[in-house]
Every structure is written in structure tokens, then in C-alpha cells.
């Protein structure tokens, strides 16, 4: 895939933060970028000046991902434990939902849409297919499966009108879309974009209907429109694990980058993780 762009100059990345293990699950919230620092059990927030703080330490290893309920309470997916945790005002973490009854695999990403529908996905990254599922968690904490046979489910976004969920299938080398029905179920599964040799990880959506996706093995962050046409590519010197549009006008693209040496070395203690930024023209929309 060549570095190219249609109708805009190629954004150049700048380094905002270094010394991380593996930054994942970035979210723009309350004027800061919040993210999971995999390998350290930390949830971190950083402002646009690069000033960061550890918000909370979580009782899990890898993976753990974050989002917020409509009332502002922070949720954390404790992936290997099969739990969704809720951060309380006293700093404690309580169980919000237990996903063991749906799958014993590793739970991964989370997105809460504008109606309060809470979607969590999980799969088995250590198997050849990585097949996994998407679960919908109700307000009372009960959970049900709403999609299956996802080829290593990864990043998810929901469109601003709450009508469509798009998910990255890392092992399927594609982005897949579902219609969101009135009760939160997922229907009308379809290919949103086939991505060739890409391995899409974290994703985010912009106001022109394009998706940015992070790609670890190909060391890049790519913007595509529905159908798969590449609009922009930002090549990096290390793997790109996730991305998010934020800033005051949501035109700052945050990229979570780190060196990648395989699953078995994810907790090796190396601190090659960075938060990189680039200015783009189309602002972020939807959820997260």
C-alpha cells in the first residue's frame, strides 16, 4: 500500500508521549486522551501538552479496554477474567457484567453507543481462525450474544445516528458492518471494506464517513472509505495498535504505536510504546 491521499495533504505524525508498554483502547474524554497501558495494569490520561497521569490501576494483565456509560462512569473490560468492571467514585472497581456464560475466550474491545447499548467482543488470538463473538450488555448487567464467527474481533465504532456498528476483523483482513436494531441486536451483516494484506486493529470514524484503522504488522494507520478505497496512509516505524480522533475540534488523530515481537513477549517489560498525533481535516464522530 502506497503513501497517498485524495484531496488533502498527508498528515505528519508528532510524538506526544513515550515510555509506554503497549498503549491500547484510546478514548477522547473530558479534554484528554485516556488509554490502557497494556503490560502495566494502568489506565492513563494525557493532555495535548503531553502531561500524563495514571488514573487507576486494574487487577488484570492483557487485554483491558475502556469506555464510559452515559452517566459518566468508567467501564473496564478485564479480558482474561471475562468481566466488565465499573469504576466507582471511591476509586474501587466493581463487577458490572460477567461474560463467562457466553464465552470462555479472551474478551477484548468495548463500545457504548449513544443509546447506552454496551457492546463487548472477544475471541481467541492464539488460534489460527481467532473466531469470536460480540455481546450486548443490558442496563441490568445481563449479557447476550448478538454476533459470532468474527475473525479475531478487534476495534469497534458506532455511527452518530446509532444505526450501524463497524468492527475490525483482524484475521479476516476486513471491516464488517451490522445494522443496530431497536433492541440493540445486530443484523444485516456485510463487508464494509476488504483491506487486502491489512490486519486492522483499533478503529475510529470521521465526519466524512471514513474509517481510520491501525495496523500492527504493517506499521501504519490508514484511512479508508466504505468499499475499501484508501484515502490516506501514515507509515510508522513500529506497529500501530489503535487510533482515535480527539482534541477540541476532534481533528487530532492519536495513534498508539509500539514495537511488536509477538504475543509471547507482550509483557516483556520493554517500553517502546508511544502516543503519536497528526492533524487531519475530517473530525471524529460517533462512538467511542
C-alpha positions, 0 to 999 in steps of 0.5 A, a space after each residue: 500500500 502506497 503513501 497517498 491521499 485524495 484531496 488533502 495533504 498527508 498528515 505528519 505524525 508528532 510524538 506526544 508521549 513515550 515510555 509506554 508498554 503497549 498503549 491500547 483502547 484510546 478514548 477522547 474524554 473530558 479534554 484528554 486522551 485516556 488509554 490502557 497501558 497494556 503490560 502495566 495494569 494502568 489506565 492513563 490520561 494525557 493532555 495535548 501538552 503531553 502531561 500524563 497521569 495514571 488514573 487507576 490501576 486494574 487487577 488484570 494483565 492483557 487485554 483491558 479496554 475502556 469506555 464510559 456509560 452515559 452517566 459518566 462512569 468508567 467501564 473496564 473490560 478485564 479480558 482474561 477474567 471475562 468481566 466488565 468492571 465499573 469504576 466507582 467514585 471511591 476509586 474501587 472497581 466493581 463487577 458490572 457484567 460477567 461474560 463467562 456464560 457466553 464465552 470462555 475466550 479472551 474478551 477484548 474491545 468495548 463500545 457504548 453507543 449513544 443509546 447506552 447499548 454496551 457492546 463487548 467482543 472477544 475471541 481467541 488470538 492464539 488460534 489460527 481462525 481467532 473466531 469470536 463473538 460480540 455481546 450486548 450488555 443490558 442496563 441490568 448487567 445481563 449479557 447476550 450474544 448478538 454476533 459470532 464467527 468474527 475473525 479475531 474481533 478487534 476495534 469497534 465504532 458506532 455511527 452518530 445516528 446509532 444505526 450501524 456498528 463497524 468492527 475490525 476483523 483482524 484475521 479476516 483482513 476486513 471491516 464488517 458492518 451490522 445494522 443496530 436494531 431497536 433492541 440493540 441486536 445486530 443484523 444485516 451483516 456485510 463487508 464494509 471494506 476488504 483491506 487486502 494484506 491489512 490486519 486492522 486493529 483499533 478503529 475510529 470514524 470521521 465526519 466524512 464517513 471514513 474509517 481510520 484503522 491501525 495496523 500492527 504488522 504493517 506499521 501504519 494507520 490508514 484511512 479508508 472509505 466504505 468499499 475499501 478505497 484508501 484515502 490516506 496512509 501514515 507509515 510508522 516505524 513500529 506497529 500501530 495498535 489503535 487510533 482515535 480522533 480527539 482534541 477540541 475540534 476532534 481533528 487530532 488523530 492519536 495513534 498508539 504505536 509500539 514495537 511488536 515481537 509477538 504475543 509471547 513477549 507482550 509483557 516483556 517489560 520493554 517500553 517502546 510504546 508511544 502516543 503519536 498525533 497528526 492533524 487531519 481535516 475530517 473530525 471524529 464522530 460517533 462512538 467511542 
